[in-house]
């Protein structure tokens, strides 16, 4: 809810006027329910639904009593209009209607979630909860909203109609707030609508937003469209007349033939805007066969642009848009044409709202699989400006090995294409074959390329993969994978630490893990283990909570250890004298403090940060303000001889004559061959990027030790 209620606004409506208007809207909603519902209503059903609807309206009226919008209109008309728009667009199930009527009551009144549940059920409560913002925490509110939308997709659709009505009534807000809401709508909700093929709503939102953000542009666009319509009129009359005539001759009736002009197009320099940027000649036929036949007939009768033909019926676009799109030439003017079926056309404009919601949850999720997939690709909705970045309008089409066309952003790489096929293909992608030639996975693609992706048996993606793709979705999937992998490894470190504690307190390890797995779900297990790394005291709390030990037992063992370790060390030599985490020196889930630069011979401390353990030398200044319960003693895992691996070191130092020579000498003394060396200056600092290959971590440790002895060196970062 962007236009917040204001109790200080004057009352412009009499009670009779308010009641009459509410009654009119309730009647319209009920009519839409009857028209769009898949169920045949009996008279009793209609009466029962109206009674429930009026009960929800009365509940909402009490919650918003005395609240007004900035325009002075009673606030209750906002949720009423949102519910009406939903019903017009086929969302006529009780949960959607009641959820939209009540979507602001928790946020703007003393009504609780529990009261909603008791009055209207759990499903309505979940919808209202998803629409309720966290006060003064916008980012967290977005995170909550999109995560709950994944579980209860109605929330997302109701929010879209909520935003649509707010944009239609935005005039009463201050200009700066109008601009903020319009920009947010354009950056997020407009792009969601495009993604879900809600194109009628997307078109309306785009125009409303630009009328706020750049009203002069909307005027220029309207003027340019008038000019184009005037100039095209004779050509369009001849073309449409000929198409109707051909349709009659071949007995292939058209359901409709119309000229579609977008309400608004954001364009640089409208004087140069061509018809194809704003216009499409739309033909609707009865079935797929007729669509292909009609395209063939038109291409025989008119010159067409061969490279412009896109078959989105056989291979729908990622938002399930289905149509045959191509361009014909009339003189030297390109006329965009689309041919689709009546069923597909409705979906192209209304998306999932074509079907509405039924009481069959399985059917709803089948209809909404594209939304579910889209949301599941995003695990961190807090980066909201980037989450819904949509396709650059400049696209290329590439072909998979089985002949299917795929739309890609210009500048996409073979790795982006691998992720387009499936996230697992992207994570396992090794290299590619483009038009029969083997190429690296980071190779940029061009229009018409035919691509085969070669994959490994297991995922091979790492941090370097982020530089090998350009698409935001690909990068996000890689980051999600790396975060999952880091969390999994970190959880194993915590598991190892916990097992040392179990041994210390003489608890049967196998029995503990059986009880642990019975108590927690798989996702909860990971969260509990990571909680131990965030605070080592949580390990002892877990043991107490699971009742495998009690406080008296813990104190007794501690006292026994203290007494006997001091007197006879050998008695308990098989039992660890201190709890620690054992980690490898180089691992994707382990970070090294770039300032203190720990090496193998150092006594080291670890702290869990951003899904991985960060290693510091004991006494590092960065640990001074850290609570002791967040710190772990560390021991290094023994180095296992392995095949060569690459390490990139970024060395940051105060610039000084002879520095480069001292840096390279350190590598020679450590017997490390530098595969790549690059240097640059940043302000008063010198930055060296050195890539080395080795088969042992000991040499990396040795060179780090020599580098940190150079007094000018301030930081060393390891990849």
Helices and strands as residue ranges (DSSP letters): H 15-36, H 43-63, H 76-88, H 94-101, H 105-108, H 113-120, H 122-131, H 138-151, H 154-168, G 170-172, H 175-184, I 185-189, H 190-195, H 199-213, H 215-249, E 256-261, G 270-272, G 275-277, E 279-285, H 288-301, E 303-304, G 306-308, E 310-311, E 324-330, E 333-341, H 342-350, G 351-354, H 361-367, H 369-376, H 384-387, E 395-399, E 405-409, H 414-421, H 423-428, E 429-434, E 437-440, E 451-455, G 463-468, H 472-504, H 509-519, H 522-534, H 537-545, H 551-567, G 569-572, E 581-583, E 590-592, E 604-609, E 612-617, G 621-623, G 628-630, E 631-636, E 645-654, H 659-669, E 674-682, E 685-694, H 697-708, E 713-718
